Amino acid sequence: MSDAADLVSVYQANNPTEAYFVKNLLEARGIEAAVSEANEPLAGLPIAAVDVLVKQGDLAAAEAVRDEFNRDVANRHSIPNWKCAQCGEMVPATFDECYACGADRPA
């Protein structure tokens, strides 16, 4: 990644896993990104925020990806849990297939 002075935060994650997920979304769209906690001495502790960083010149494109991610998360939270038609297990709304038997979510 380029000079740290050229980097800006595009997303503040709740944890490192979420930060790396957003980083991977950005990189899949051709936007180079880094996670701030990767070089922090207090990485993994709740006292330090985890930022996803991009180059200043990529900020507008990165914000569009971030906004799409935030919309997807909000939409997922509005979907109710579902009951698997194959095995009867209650499956969290965020799953597209049953974790117990692997059946697809009903349409």
N, C-alpha and C positions, 0 to 999 in steps of 0.2 A: 504494500500500500504506500502511497506517496507521503510527503511530509505531513507530520501530525498537525501542523499549523493550518493546513488546508482542509482538515476534517471537521465536519459538523455532525451533531446528533440529529438523526431523523426519527429515532424511536427509543423510548425508555421502557425497557422490558421489566416484567415482574420477577424474572429469574433468568439465569444464563441459558436454560433450554429454550425459552421463548425467544431470547435474543438471537440465538443461533438459527432458529427457525426463520425469523424475519431476515436475517443475513442471507440465508440460503434462497429465500424468495427473491431478494434483490439481485443476487448473483445469477439466478436463473433468467432474469430479465436483462442481464448484461451490465449490471451496476455493481462495481467493485465496492465491497463493504467490509467492515471490521467490527468486532465486538470489544468494547472498552475493557471488560473484565479480564480479557486474555492476558494483559500485562499488569494487572493491578495486584498489589501485595495482599489486599483484603478480599480477593476474589472468592465468591461463594458465600460471603457473610452478608446478612441483610442490611448492614450499615452503608454499603456502597451500592449506588444505583448501577444498573447494567444498561449501557447505551449501545445502540447500533449506529455506527459512524459511516458517513459517506463523504466523498469529495464535494466541496462547495458547488462545483459545476454540475454535479449530478443530483443536487438537492431536489429540484422540482420533480424530476422523474421518480426519485426515491419516495417523495411524499405521496405521489399517486399510487405507488405500490403499497405503501403503508396504509393509506386510506382504504384501499381495496381489502387489505388484510383485516383492518378494524371492522369494516362492514360485514365481512365473512364471519368474524367472531360474533358480532352482534346477532346476525341471522341464525347462527348455530344455537345461541342461547334462547332463541324464541321457539325453537322446535322442541316438542315434547319427547320424552323417552318413549320407546316403542317396544311392543311385545313381539318376540320372534314367532312367526307363524309355524316354523318347523319344530322348535323345541319348547316354546312357551316362556323362555327366559326374558326378563325385562332388561332392555338394552339401553345404555345412555344415548341421549339424542345425538351426541357428537360422533357416534359410530355409524358407519354405512353398512356394516355387516355384523352379524351376531358374534360376540366374542366366545360364546359357548359352542356353537356348532358351525359357524362360518356362513350361514345363510345370509343372502342379501336383504337389505331393508326393503319392505314392501313399497311399491310405488304409490 
